[in-house]
């Protein structure tokens, strides 16, 4: 039965999948960049959730798949998972929960990654409304939302608004005691924004770009930052920007750091 034939919320659940243990397993695999194994785990538990009519578990698996397909660049499966997750959220009575807002955010980020930034804005705004209403003002998750929302706004050439949200993400994270690699991601994204905004006006933004990349590098090179799987992923995300702007040594160093972490067993 397709999702178009019957609303998912009419099913009677007959069991549940162990979502907590599944997420723990996925975290370990992601930390070592074992993407083929991640795919196998997700396929297995998606099948199990469907067999059990476990809609809550299935929605969690779909959310994980949405992020996974984004990382491996599978547009067809990624957008298909987004469509099903959004359909299921429509059936969910508690649509304003933080958990569901996170799924909306994940859907929006994958839509944006696959060229659907304009369509994604609606879901970013759904997530933002719920996050800002239910989370503490300094919650780490807000920074992630602001950063991703800003990248979509940048793609739509709404540069001033995008800059505002990048800065909000940076200020939120810099106010915390720990050093977060996500600060570097925000600065790298801001560098691209300054470049694109200036280019659209026929202007030069070299000084602003260099300033953003320098601040990103100071964060990435901070001795207090935790060098774990998340750091490796951030290095991978930032490396192409350094290459794009001609910082080839930094690009090579970030790739080396990521590979060294992934190769640790």
ChimeraX commands (.cxc) that place a marker at each C-alpha (Angstrom):
marker #1 position 0.00,0.00,0.00 radius 0.5
marker #1 position 1.46,3.38,-0.97 radius 0.5
marker #1 position 1.43,6.37,1.35 radius 0.5
marker #1 position -1.00,8.06,-1.02 radius 0.5
marker #1 position -3.65,5.39,-0.47 radius 0.5
marker #1 position -4.06,5.58,3.25 radius 0.5
marker #1 position -2.94,7.96,5.96 radius 0.5
marker #1 position -0.15,6.45,8.03 radius 0.5
marker #1 position -1.83,7.43,11.31 radius 0.5
marker #1 position -4.64,4.92,10.77 radius 0.5
marker #1 position -2.37,1.91,11.22 radius 0.5
marker #1 position -2.39,-0.13,14.41 radius 0.5
marker #1 position 1.16,-0.58,15.74 radius 0.5
marker #1 position 2.06,-4.14,16.68 radius 0.5
marker #1 position 5.63,-3.61,17.90 radius 0.5
marker #1 position 8.55,-1.21,17.94 radius 0.5
marker #1 position 12.13,-1.14,16.78 radius 0.5
marker #1 position 14.96,-0.31,19.29 radius 0.5
marker #1 position 15.59,3.17,17.97 radius 0.5
marker #1 position 17.99,4.16,20.76 radius 0.5
marker #1 position 20.34,1.25,20.07 radius 0.5
marker #1 position 20.04,1.82,16.33 radius 0.5
marker #1 position 21.10,5.47,16.67 radius 0.5
marker #1 position 24.04,4.45,18.87 radius 0.5
marker #1 position 25.17,1.97,16.20 radius 0.5
marker #1 position 24.80,4.56,13.45 radius 0.5
marker #1 position 26.84,7.10,15.44 radius 0.5
marker #1 position 29.71,4.63,15.68 radius 0.5
marker #1 position 29.59,3.87,11.96 radius 0.5
marker #1 position 29.42,7.55,11.01 radius 0.5
marker #1 position 32.37,8.27,13.31 radius 0.5
marker #1 position 34.48,5.90,11.17 radius 0.5
marker #1 position 32.94,7.03,7.87 radius 0.5
marker #1 position 31.64,3.50,7.22 radius 0.5
marker #1 position 28.90,4.70,4.92 radius 0.5
marker #1 position 28.12,1.37,3.24 radius 0.5
marker #1 position 27.47,-0.17,6.65 radius 0.5
marker #1 position 25.28,2.80,7.60 radius 0.5
marker #1 position 23.18,2.14,4.53 radius 0.5
marker #1 position 22.81,-1.55,5.40 radius 0.5
marker #1 position 21.69,-0.77,8.96 radius 0.5
marker #1 position 19.14,1.76,7.76 radius 0.5
marker #1 position 17.72,-0.56,5.11 radius 0.5
marker #1 position 17.34,-3.39,7.61 radius 0.5
marker #1 position 15.57,-1.32,10.25 radius 0.5
marker #1 position 13.36,0.48,7.74 radius 0.5
marker #1 position 12.11,-2.93,6.63 radius 0.5
marker #1 position 11.57,-4.00,10.25 radius 0.5
marker #1 position 9.69,-0.81,11.16 radius 0.5
marker #1 position 7.38,-1.26,8.18 radius 0.5
marker #1 position 6.75,-4.91,9.06 radius 0.5
marker #1 position 5.83,-3.90,12.62 radius 0.5
marker #1 position 3.71,-0.91,11.53 radius 0.5
marker #1 position 5.94,1.10,13.86 radius 0.5
marker #1 position 5.27,4.56,12.42 radius 0.5
marker #1 position 7.21,6.39,15.13 radius 0.5
marker #1 position 10.24,4.20,14.57 radius 0.5
marker #1 position 9.87,4.44,10.80 radius 0.5
marker #1 position 9.80,8.23,10.97 radius 0.5
marker #1 position 13.04,8.21,12.98 radius 0.5
marker #1 position 14.66,5.87,10.46 radius 0.5
marker #1 position 13.48,8.02,7.56 radius 0.5
marker #1 position 15.02,11.05,9.25 radius 0.5
marker #1 position 18.32,9.21,9.58 radius 0.5
marker #1 position 18.07,8.12,5.94 radius 0.5
marker #1 position 17.42,11.70,4.87 radius 0.5
marker #1 position 20.71,12.77,6.41 radius 0.5
marker #1 position 22.52,9.69,5.10 radius 0.5
marker #1 position 21.34,10.13,1.51 radius 0.5
marker #1 position 22.36,13.79,1.70 radius 0.5
marker #1 position 25.87,12.83,2.78 radius 0.5
marker #1 position 26.31,10.23,0.03 radius 0.5
marker #1 position 24.71,12.43,-2.63 radius 0.5
marker #1 position 21.76,10.15,-3.46 radius 0.5
marker #1 position 19.22,12.72,-4.66 radius 0.5
marker #1 position 16.46,10.31,-5.72 radius 0.5
marker #1 position 16.36,8.33,-2.48 radius 0.5
marker #1 position 16.98,11.42,-0.38 radius 0.5
marker #1 position 14.04,13.35,-1.77 radius 0.5
marker #1 position 11.84,10.25,-1.69 radius 0.5
marker #1 position 12.58,9.83,2.03 radius 0.5
marker #1 position 11.85,13.53,2.55 radius 0.5
marker #1 position 8.45,13.21,0.85 radius 0.5
marker #1 position 7.45,10.24,2.99 radius 0.5
marker #1 position 8.67,11.84,6.22 radius 0.5
marker #1 position 6.75,15.04,5.51 radius 0.5
marker #1 position 3.62,13.01,4.75 radius 0.5
marker #1 position 3.96,11.16,8.03 radius 0.5
marker #1 position 4.48,14.39,9.96 radius 0.5
marker #1 position 1.14,15.61,8.59 radius 0.5
marker #1 position -0.47,12.61,10.30 radius 0.5
marker #1 position 1.27,13.32,13.60 radius 0.5
marker #1 position -0.91,15.09,16.15 radius 0.5
marker #1 position 2.12,16.52,17.98 radius 0.5
marker #1 position 3.54,18.40,15.01 radius 0.5
marker #1 position 5.02,21.18,17.16 radius 0.5
marker #1 position 7.37,18.96,19.20 radius 0.5
marker #1 position 11.12,19.60,19.19 radius 0.5
marker #1 position 11.70,16.12,17.80 radius 0.5
marker #1 position 9.41,16.75,14.83 radius 0.5
marker #1 position 10.95,20.18,14.31 radius 0.5
marker #1 position 14.32,18.45,14.02 radius 0.5
marker #1 position 12.89,16.18,11.32 radius 0.5
marker #1 position 11.52,19.24,9.49 radius 0.5
marker #1 position 14.99,20.77,9.71 radius 0.5
marker #1 position 16.59,17.59,8.37 radius 0.5
marker #1 position 14.11,17.47,5.49 radius 0.5
marker #1 position 14.71,21.12,4.65 radius 0.5
marker #1 position 18.49,20.72,4.70 radius 0.5
marker #1 position 18.34,17.78,2.32 radius 0.5
marker #1 position 15.93,19.60,0.01 radius 0.5
marker #1 position 18.31,22.55,-0.06 radius 0.5
marker #1 position 21.30,20.27,-0.73 radius 0.5
marker #1 position 19.51,18.84,-3.77 radius 0.5
marker #1 position 18.59,22.17,-5.32 radius 0.5
marker #1 position 15.21,22.83,-3.70 radius 0.5
marker #1 position 16.13,25.78,-1.48 radius 0.5
marker #1 position 12.96,27.72,-2.21 radius 0.5
marker #1 position 10.73,24.78,-1.25 radius 0.5
marker #1 position 12.88,24.11,1.82 radius 0.5
marker #1 position 12.30,27.56,3.34 radius 0.5
marker #1 position 8.80,26.63,4.55 radius 0.5
marker #1 position 10.16,23.72,6.57 radius 0.5
marker #1 position 13.12,25.67,7.92 radius 0.5
marker #1 position 10.62,28.21,9.21 radius 0.5
marker #1 position 8.45,25.50,10.76 radius 0.5
marker #1 position 11.51,24.20,12.60 radius 0.5
marker #1 position 12.64,27.69,13.61 radius 0.5
marker #1 position 9.25,28.61,15.08 radius 0.5
marker #1 position 9.19,25.49,17.24 radius 0.5
marker #1 position 12.86,25.65,18.27 radius 0.5
marker #1 position 12.67,29.31,19.29 radius 0.5
marker #1 position 9.47,28.69,21.23 radius 0.5
marker #1 position 10.46,25.50,23.06 radius 0.5
marker #1 position 14.25,25.54,23.38 radius 0.5
marker #1 position 16.44,27.71,25.65 radius 0.5
marker #1 position 17.84,30.70,23.80 radius 0.5
marker #1 position 21.39,29.31,24.05 radius 0.5
marker #1 position 20.55,25.76,22.96 radius 0.5
marker #1 position 23.16,24.27,20.63 radius 0.5
marker #1 position 20.46,23.04,18.26 radius 0.5
marker #1 position 19.41,26.60,17.46 radius 0.5
marker #1 position 22.87,27.32,16.08 radius 0.5
marker #1 position 22.59,24.36,13.72 radius 0.5
marker #1 position 19.21,25.55,12.52 radius 0.5
marker #1 position 20.39,29.14,11.99 radius 0.5
marker #1 position 23.43,27.98,10.04 radius 0.5
marker #1 position 21.46,25.69,7.73 radius 0.5
marker #1 position 18.62,28.18,7.29 radius 0.5
marker #1 position 21.15,30.83,6.33 radius 0.5
marker #1 position 22.68,28.64,3.62 radius 0.5
marker #1 position 19.26,28.29,1.99 radius 0.5
marker #1 position 18.70,32.05,2.19 radius 0.5
marker #1 position 22.11,32.55,0.57 radius 0.5
marker #1 position 21.16,30.24,-2.28 radius 0.5
marker #1 position 18.09,32.41,-2.82 radius 0.5
marker #1 position 20.36,35.51,-2.87 radius 0.5
marker #1 position 18.81,36.89,0.31 radius 0.5
marker #1 position 22.27,37.89,1.46 radius 0.5
marker #1 position 21.46,40.33,4.27 radius 0.5
marker #1 position 19.02,37.95,5.93 radius 0.5
marker #1 position 21.42,35.03,5.51 radius 0.5
marker #1 position 24.27,37.02,7.06 radius 0.5
marker #1 position 22.06,37.79,10.05 radius 0.5
marker #1 position 21.48,34.10,10.75 radius 0.5
marker #1 position 25.12,33.11,10.25 radius 0.5
marker #1 position 26.08,35.76,12.80 radius 0.5
marker #1 position 23.39,34.53,15.22 radius 0.5
marker #1 position 24.79,31.00,14.99 radius 0.5
marker #1 position 28.33,32.21,15.57 radius 0.5
marker #1 position 27.42,34.38,18.57 radius 0.5
marker #1 position 25.42,31.59,20.18 radius 0.5
marker #1 position 28.30,29.11,19.91 radius 0.5
marker #1 position 31.05,31.54,20.82 radius 0.5
marker #1 position 29.19,32.38,24.06 radius 0.5
marker #1 position 29.61,28.79,25.23 radius 0.5
marker #1 position 32.62,27.57,27.18 radius 0.5
marker #1 position 33.61,24.77,24.81 radius 0.5
marker #1 position 35.06,25.24,21.34 radius 0.5
marker #1 position 32.71,24.00,18.64 radius 0.5
marker #1 position 33.77,23.10,15.10 radius 0.5
marker #1 position 30.39,24.31,13.93 radius 0.5
marker #1 position 31.70,27.87,14.46 radius 0.5
marker #1 position 34.16,27.17,11.65 radius 0.5
marker #1 position 31.35,25.92,9.42 radius 0.5
marker #1 position 29.46,29.18,9.99 radius 0.5
marker #1 position 32.52,31.28,9.17 radius 0.5
marker #1 position 33.23,29.24,6.02 radius 0.5
marker #1 position 29.63,29.66,4.92 radius 0.5
marker #1 position 29.88,33.36,5.69 radius 0.5
marker #1 position 32.99,33.57,3.49 radius 0.5
marker #1 position 31.01,32.14,0.57 radius 0.5
marker #1 position 28.16,34.55,1.29 radius 0.5
marker #1 position 30.47,37.59,1.27 radius 0.5
marker #1 position 32.00,36.40,-2.00 radius 0.5
marker #1 position 28.62,35.79,-3.68 radius 0.5
marker #1 position 27.11,39.04,-2.40 radius 0.5
marker #1 position 30.05,41.07,-3.65 radius 0.5
marker #1 position 30.15,39.24,-6.98 radius 0.5
marker #1 position 26.47,40.00,-7.57 radius 0.5
marker #1 position 27.35,43.70,-7.35 radius 0.5
marker #1 position 30.56,43.46,-9.35 radius 0.5
marker #1 position 32.58,44.19,-6.21 radius 0.5
marker #1 position 35.54,42.60,-4.44 radius 0.5
marker #1 position 35.28,40.83,-1.08 radius 0.5
marker #1 position 38.80,39.41,-0.65 radius 0.5
marker #1 position 39.41,41.09,2.70 radius 0.5
marker #1 position 36.12,39.93,4.22 radius 0.5
marker #1 position 36.57,36.41,2.82 radius 0.5
marker #1 position 40.09,36.13,4.22 radius 0.5
marker #1 position 38.90,37.36,7.61 radius 0.5
marker #1 position 36.17,34.70,7.74 radius 0.5
marker #1 position 38.54,31.91,6.70 radius 0.5
marker #1 position 41.15,33.01,9.23 radius 0.5
marker #1 position 38.56,32.90,12.02 radius 0.5
marker #1 position 37.37,29.48,10.85 radius 0.5
marker #1 position 40.93,28.15,10.85 radius 0.5
marker #1 position 41.62,29.44,14.37 radius 0.5
marker #1 position 38.60,27.46,15.54 radius 0.5
marker #1 position 39.55,24.31,13.64 radius 0.5
marker #1 position 43.15,24.51,14.88 radius 0.5
marker #1 position 42.24,25.23,18.51 radius 0.5
marker #1 position 43.96,22.72,20.80 radius 0.5
marker #1 position 40.82,22.47,22.95 radius 0.5
marker #1 position 38.52,21.28,20.19 radius 0.5
marker #1 position 37.51,17.64,20.41 radius 0.5
marker #1 position 39.06,15.63,17.56 radius 0.5
marker #1 position 36.31,13.07,17.02 radius 0.5
marker #1 position 34.10,11.83,14.18 radius 0.5
marker #1 position 32.11,15.06,14.18 radius 0.5
marker #1 position 35.33,17.06,13.88 radius 0.5
marker #1 position 36.37,14.87,10.93 radius 0.5
marker #1 position 33.04,15.54,9.23 radius 0.5
marker #1 position 33.44,19.28,9.81 radius 0.5
marker #1 position 36.95,19.17,8.34 radius 0.5
marker #1 position 35.50,17.49,5.25 radius 0.5
marker #1 position 32.81,20.17,4.97 radius 0.5
marker #1 position 35.30,23.03,5.29 radius 0.5
marker #1 position 38.08,21.67,3.07 radius 0.5
marker #1 position 36.39,22.49,-0.28 radius 0.5
marker #1 position 35.95,26.12,0.75 radius 0.5
marker #1 position 39.65,26.50,1.49 radius 0.5
marker #1 position 40.42,24.96,-1.89 radius 0.5
marker #1 position 37.92,27.25,-3.65 radius 0.5
marker #1 position 39.55,30.34,-2.17 radius 0.5
marker #1 position 43.10,29.15,-2.86 radius 0.5
marker #1 position 44.10,27.95,0.60 radius 0.5
marker #1 position 45.50,24.66,-0.68 radius 0.5
marker #1 position 47.69,23.82,2.33 radius 0.5
marker #1 position 44.77,24.22,4.71 radius 0.5
marker #1 position 42.58,22.12,2.43 radius 0.5
marker #1 position 45.13,19.28,2.41 radius 0.5
marker #1 position 45.60,19.49,6.18 radius 0.5
marker #1 position 41.86,19.28,6.85 radius 0.5
marker #1 position 41.52,16.22,4.62 radius 0.5
marker #1 position 44.46,14.59,6.41 radius 0.5
marker #1 position 42.93,15.26,9.82 radius 0.5
marker #1 position 39.60,13.77,8.72 radius 0.5
marker #1 position 41.22,10.66,7.27 radius 0.5
marker #1 position 43.39,10.16,10.37 radius 0.5
marker #1 position 40.29,10.19,12.58 radius 0.5
marker #1 position 38.25,7.91,10.31 radius 0.5
marker #1 position 41.11,5.40,10.17 radius 0.5
marker #1 position 41.28,5.10,13.95 radius 0.5
marker #1 position 39.71,1.82,15.14 radius 0.5
marker link #1:1,2 radius 0.2
marker link #1:2,3 radius 0.2
marker link #1:3,4 radius 0.2
marker link #1:4,5 radius 0.2
marker link #1:5,6 radius 0.2
marker link #1:6,7 radius 0.2
marker link #1:7,8 radius 0.2
marker link #1:8,9 radius 0.2
marker link #1:9,10 radius 0.2
marker link #1:10,11 radius 0.2
marker link #1:11,12 radius 0.2
marker link #1:12,13 radius 0.2
marker link #1:13,14 radius 0.2
marker link #1:14,15 radius 0.2
marker link #1:15,16 radius 0.2
marker link #1:16,17 radius 0.2
marker link #1:17,18 radius 0.2
marker link #1:18,19 radius 0.2
marker link #1:19,20 radius 0.2
marker link #1:20,21 radius 0.2
marker link #1:21,22 radius 0.2
marker link #1:22,23 radius 0.2
marker link #1:23,24 radius 0.2
marker link #1:24,25 radius 0.2
marker link #1:25,26 radius 0.2
marker link #1:26,27 radius 0.2
marker link #1:27,28 radius 0.2
marker link #1:28,29 radius 0.2
marker link #1:29,30 radius 0.2
marker link #1:30,31 radius 0.2
marker link #1:31,32 radius 0.2
marker link #1:32,33 radius 0.2
marker link #1:33,34 radius 0.2
marker link #1:34,35 radius 0.2
marker link #1:35,36 radius 0.2
marker link #1:36,37 radius 0.2
marker link #1:37,38 radius 0.2
marker link #1:38,39 radius 0.2
marker link #1:39,40 radius 0.2
marker link #1:40,41 radius 0.2
marker link #1:41,42 radius 0.2
marker link #1:42,43 radius 0.2
marker link #1:43,44 radius 0.2
marker link #1:44,45 radius 0.2
marker link #1:45,46 radius 0.2
marker link #1:46,47 radius 0.2
marker link #1:47,48 radius 0.2
marker link #1:48,49 radius 0.2
marker link #1:49,50 radius 0.2
marker link #1:50,51 radius 0.2
marker link #1:51,52 radius 0.2
marker link #1:52,53 radius 0.2
marker link #1:53,54 radius 0.2
marker link #1:54,55 radius 0.2
marker link #1:55,56 radius 0.2
marker link #1:56,57 radius 0.2
marker link #1:57,58 radius 0.2
marker link #1:58,59 radius 0.2
marker link #1:59,60 radius 0.2
marker link #1:60,61 radius 0.2
marker link #1:61,62 radius 0.2
marker link #1:62,63 radius 0.2
marker link #1:63,64 radius 0.2
marker link #1:64,65 radius 0.2
marker link #1:65,66 radius 0.2
marker link #1:66,67 radius 0.2
marker link #1:67,68 radius 0.2
marker link #1:68,69 radius 0.2
marker link #1:69,70 radius 0.2
marker link #1:70,71 radius 0.2
marker link #1:71,72 radius 0.2
marker link #1:72,73 radius 0.2
marker link #1:73,74 radius 0.2
marker link #1:74,75 radius 0.2
marker link #1:75,76 radius 0.2
marker link #1:76,77 radius 0.2
marker link #1:77,78 radius 0.2
marker link #1:78,79 radius 0.2
marker link #1:79,80 radius 0.2
marker link #1:80,81 radius 0.2
marker link #1:81,82 radius 0.2
marker link #1:82,83 radius 0.2
marker link #1:83,84 radius 0.2
marker link #1:84,85 radius 0.2
marker link #1:85,86 radius 0.2
marker link #1:86,87 radius 0.2
marker link #1:87,88 radius 0.2
marker link #1:88,89 radius 0.2
marker link #1:89,90 radius 0.2
marker link #1:90,91 radius 0.2
marker link #1:91,92 radius 0.2
marker link #1:92,93 radius 0.2
marker link #1:93,94 radius 0.2
marker link #1:94,95 radius 0.2
marker link #1:95,96 radius 0.2
marker link #1:96,97 radius 0.2
marker link #1:97,98 radius 0.2
marker link #1:98,99 radius 0.2
marker link #1:99,100 radius 0.2
marker link #1:100,101 radius 0.2
marker link #1:101,102 radius 0.2
marker link #1:102,103 radius 0.2
marker link #1:103,104 radius 0.2
marker link #1:104,105 radius 0.2
marker link #1:105,106 radius 0.2
marker link #1:106,107 radius 0.2
marker link #1:107,108 radius 0.2
marker link #1:108,109 radius 0.2
marker link #1:109,110 radius 0.2
marker link #1:110,111 radius 0.2
marker link #1:111,112 radius 0.2
marker link #1:112,113 radius 0.2
marker link #1:113,114 radius 0.2
marker link #1:114,115 radius 0.2
marker link #1:115,116 radius 0.2
marker link #1:116,117 radius 0.2
marker link #1:117,118 radius 0.2
marker link #1:118,119 radius 0.2
marker link #1:119,120 radius 0.2
marker link #1:120,121 radius 0.2
marker link #1:121,122 radius 0.2
marker link #1:122,123 radius 0.2
marker link #1:123,124 radius 0.2
marker link #1:124,125 radius 0.2
marker link #1:125,126 radius 0.2
marker link #1:126,127 radius 0.2
marker link #1:127,128 radius 0.2
marker link #1:128,129 radius 0.2
marker link #1:129,130 radius 0.2
marker link #1:130,131 radius 0.2
marker link #1:131,132 radius 0.2
marker link #1:132,133 radius 0.2
marker link #1:133,134 radius 0.2
marker link #1:134,135 radius 0.2
marker link #1:135,136 radius 0.2
marker link #1:136,137 radius 0.2
marker link #1:137,138 radius 0.2
marker link #1:138,139 radius 0.2
marker link #1:139,140 radius 0.2
marker link #1:140,141 radius 0.2
marker link #1:141,142 radius 0.2
marker link #1:142,143 radius 0.2
marker link #1:143,144 radius 0.2
marker link #1:144,145 radius 0.2
marker link #1:145,146 radius 0.2
marker link #1:146,147 radius 0.2
marker link #1:147,148 radius 0.2
marker link #1:148,149 radius 0.2
marker link #1:149,150 radius 0.2
marker link #1:150,151 radius 0.2
marker link #1:151,152 radius 0.2
marker link #1:152,153 radius 0.2
marker link #1:153,154 radius 0.2
marker link #1:154,155 radius 0.2
marker link #1:155,156 radius 0.2
marker link #1:156,157 radius 0.2
marker link #1:157,158 radius 0.2
marker link #1:158,159 radius 0.2
marker link #1:159,160 radius 0.2
marker link #1:160,161 radius 0.2
marker link #1:161,162 radius 0.2
marker link #1:162,163 radius 0.2
marker link #1:163,164 radius 0.2
marker link #1:164,165 radius 0.2
marker link #1:165,166 radius 0.2
marker link #1:166,167 radius 0.2
marker link #1:167,168 radius 0.2
marker link #1:168,169 radius 0.2
marker link #1:169,170 radius 0.2
marker link #1:170,171 radius 0.2
marker link #1:171,172 radius 0.2
marker link #1:172,173 radius 0.2
marker link #1:173,174 radius 0.2
marker link #1:174,175 radius 0.2
marker link #1:175,176 radius 0.2
marker link #1:176,177 radius 0.2
marker link #1:177,178 radius 0.2
marker link #1:178,179 radius 0.2
marker link #1:179,180 radius 0.2
marker link #1:180,181 radius 0.2
marker link #1:181,182 radius 0.2
marker link #1:182,183 radius 0.2
marker link #1:183,184 radius 0.2
marker link #1:184,185 radius 0.2
marker link #1:185,186 radius 0.2
marker link #1:186,187 radius 0.2
marker link #1:187,188 radius 0.2
marker link #1:188,189 radius 0.2
marker link #1:189,190 radius 0.2
marker link #1:190,191 radius 0.2
marker link #1:191,192 radius 0.2
marker link #1:192,193 radius 0.2
marker link #1:193,194 radius 0.2
marker link #1:194,195 radius 0.2
marker link #1:195,196 radius 0.2
marker link #1:196,197 radius 0.2
marker link #1:197,198 radius 0.2
marker link #1:198,199 radius 0.2
marker link #1:199,200 radius 0.2
marker link #1:200,201 radius 0.2
marker link #1:201,202 radius 0.2
marker link #1:202,203 radius 0.2
marker link #1:203,204 radius 0.2
marker link #1:204,205 radius 0.2
marker link #1:205,206 radius 0.2
marker link #1:206,207 radius 0.2
marker link #1:207,208 radius 0.2
marker link #1:208,209 radius 0.2
marker link #1:209,210 radius 0.2
marker link #1:210,211 radius 0.2
marker link #1:211,212 radius 0.2
marker link #1:212,213 radius 0.2
marker link #1:213,214 radius 0.2
marker link #1:214,215 radius 0.2
marker link #1:215,216 radius 0.2
marker link #1:216,217 radius 0.2
marker link #1:217,218 radius 0.2
marker link #1:218,219 radius 0.2
marker link #1:219,220 radius 0.2
marker link #1:220,221 radius 0.2
marker link #1:221,222 radius 0.2
marker link #1:222,223 radius 0.2
marker link #1:223,224 radius 0.2
marker link #1:224,225 radius 0.2
marker link #1:225,226 radius 0.2
marker link #1:226,227 radius 0.2
marker link #1:227,228 radius 0.2
marker link #1:228,229 radius 0.2
marker link #1:229,230 radius 0.2
marker link #1:230,231 radius 0.2
marker link #1:231,232 radius 0.2
marker link #1:232,233 radius 0.2
marker link #1:233,234 radius 0.2
marker link #1:234,235 radius 0.2
marker link #1:235,236 radius 0.2
marker link #1:236,237 radius 0.2
marker link #1:237,238 radius 0.2
marker link #1:238,239 radius 0.2
marker link #1:239,240 radius 0.2
marker link #1:240,241 radius 0.2
marker link #1:241,242 radius 0.2
marker link #1:242,243 radius 0.2
marker link #1:243,244 radius 0.2
marker link #1:244,245 radius 0.2
marker link #1:245,246 radius 0.2
marker link #1:246,247 radius 0.2
marker link #1:247,248 radius 0.2
marker link #1:248,249 radius 0.2
marker link #1:249,250 radius 0.2
marker link #1:250,251 radius 0.2
marker link #1:251,252 radius 0.2
marker link #1:252,253 radius 0.2
marker link #1:253,254 radius 0.2
marker link #1:254,255 radius 0.2
marker link #1:255,256 radius 0.2
marker link #1:256,257 radius 0.2
marker link #1:257,258 radius 0.2
marker link #1:258,259 radius 0.2
marker link #1:259,260 radius 0.2
marker link #1:260,261 radius 0.2
marker link #1:261,262 radius 0.2
marker link #1:262,263 radius 0.2
marker link #1:263,264 radius 0.2
marker link #1:264,265 radius 0.2
view
